[in-house]
Amino acid sequence: MMQLQLAGSDRGIRPGKIICLGRNYPAHAKEMNAEVPSEPVLFLKPASALLENKGVVHIPPFSRELHHEVEMVLLVGRDGTNIPEEKALQHVLGYAVGLDMTLRDVQAEAKKKGLPWSVAKGFDTSAPISTFVPAERVRDPHALDIRLSVNGTVRQQSNTRHMIFGIKRMIAYISSVFTLEQGDLIFTGTPDGVGPAKPGDILLAELEDVGSLTVSVSRHD
Ligand code: MG
């Protein structure tokens, strides 16, 4: 199991569950022809989906359409259930930039049939993440430029200020459903501009004040 790295510390952190928000930027909800939700839309990835910086995302043989979704990722440092919004930020130990890699053809089929997204979102290598930066080093997590480039061409560019549900709200909501535990990760949703990632592509994800993540793409047949 991959250990999580926090900048300035040589002790790895064992990853727990990965909770992801869907449709957390209005422009992305629009490009997916989806309604802007009134409560956060949640799904999970297994910890086995994690991939470290400079890793390879493998497209499984049952998919022909891998998409990139660049996202700010939170590392939970303190356990909690029903965490009130005013205490939520105390539970964030660090920030990273990550990719919610998605098998869009598999997800579209699941949506059509009313089936879960676990395969489309949770396959091996579907959750690349950078090293985490300690929370105190991030000036304002709701004012960070976020960007994704494919082979040097910018495909996604936004700012975390456009998130529909901010960090306090999402932690309060998530912890009313799932007890948050040290090592859990929260993928906070992607801005617009999602699109295909093909074998041989190099993806560069960048988050202001936090850092960058580079992965390549390969087909797994
Ligand atoms: Mg996403």
Residues whose N, C-alpha, C, O or C-beta is under 5 A from the ligand:
A	BS01	MG	L21 E69 D100 G189 T190
